[in-house]
Amino acid sequence: VEQWSAKLWAEIDIDGMESTTQKFWVEVKQLRGNIRNLPPYASLLQTIETFQKSIPLFANMKSEALRPRHWTALMETTGKSFDINPKTFTLQNLVELKLHKFKEEIDGIVTGAQKELQIEKGLQEIDDAWRGSKFSVFKYKNRVYILASVEDINLQLEENLLNLQSMGASRYITPFIAEKTAWEKKLSLIAETISIWLQVQTKWMYLEAIFIGSDDIRNQIPKVAERFDTVDENWEKIMVSVHKNTNVKEACHVDGRKALLDSLLVQLDKCQKGLSNYLETKRCAFPRFFFVSDDELLSVLGTSDPTAVQEHMLKMFGNCKSLIFRGSSNVVTGMKSSEGESFTFMNNITADGPVEKWLTLVQLEMISTLREISKTALFHLPKSNRVAWVKDNLSMVALVGTQIWWTWEVEDAFERVQKQGDKAAVKVLAQKLTKQLIDLVAEVRGNLAKLNRKKINTLIIIDVHARDIVDNFVRDSILDAREFDWESQLRFYWDKGADDCIIRQCTGTFDYGFEYMGLNGRLVITPLTDRCFMTLTQ
């Protein structure tokens, strides 16, 4: 005990002291005979046991968690003042203070120190983590560096912020409140900066493909292109800097970096708005551009190659898969459907100049050509074999032609009833329609080309509905064109005054439009679909 008492406190080995004391106590307890009755025995045993009881106190005070502030708190609690200089402070000095009288107070201070040590280690772990946290960057299009995935960094941010929040809820946070608050501010700045950084990067990558890769777009909106060039220059400087020093904490805390990224985001939004306004003017000039996305429209506008529209034709026109060009020239001679059906324009269109202008000419020529084809086909229908006529004409021309002719035949039957007194006129028409339907069924059972088979299948659906309507007229004695049962039908007319196809239903009147539909199929017509058409047209 005397040897230990003379030792410096910093050099005391608590574990060695405890094991030696325990060993000595066992040896004393094993003494036998009269030795136990001698006065020194009891005194020695009491000294050993008293020293043993002090060892846990020594162990507590030897804790690595104790800092100078805890020794100061210890002095204030015990009312004793001492110097813990490791070069002079011995175990004897500690024993003389009789600190065992303040065991509970000391235990409380040591427990608090250990909790504070956990917080201290947690803050140190956060510091160590961000010293080693680095951005991963790579070259984009062999031109500019960009950030790779920051998922791991975001997970680390989330974890560290949660840890700091837990520390803040601890009653032992007081000594570290300033450091904890500083880290919260640092991590919040990192999170905000990375969020803005990624937004800038996403917008920059989108616009870079437009303004750097397409001179056509740049020439059409030069002010927007100039603004993007400024952004691009600043972005490149930032990323070169990050490539040189990829440490996340340092990169996000560069003076003015967040403010610069905020500014770039604002400028990119202006570029985006300028680009959107440009696209809006193009869409207003050619409304079918509303059917394609911004990226698809830009791919068309950003090139002088007229064939760039081909992959988007189905989105812009009813069933036009592609335009037909004359060889490798820019002369458009016709249209082709997704089923392979095609027709030739009466007047060729030169795909030159702004795309919206020559596509408008294509649209007008489509309407004009299909109107003339339909007019010619309708003229020849009464004098032709109906099945052969259907095969010889475009699908949509055959459908609209037969519907126009059916409307005329029904109203002609009504007129014969009213003016000529032919009461059987509607019934005779019903028989004729049945025969026409039988002829189509017989034809479809034979060997037909794929396009003709699909064309006749669609026509059968129309003919079945037409026959059913006339059969109902016969059943219900509908003999006048002014009857609601007829007025409520979808009726097709060739208006000689307008020289155009007109559709009527009740009070509604519409132009046919002559949008090329190829061989689009047709749903079976039911009373429900009839009511749907009625709702749409009124």
Beta strands, then each sheet from edge to edge (+ up, - down):
strand 1: 137-140
strand 2: 144-147
strand 3: 322-325
strand 4: 331-336
strand 5: 342-350
strand 6: 491-495
strand 7: 500-505
strand 8: 508-511
sheet 1: 1+ 2-
sheet 2: 3+ 4- 5+
sheet 3: 6+ 7- 8+
end
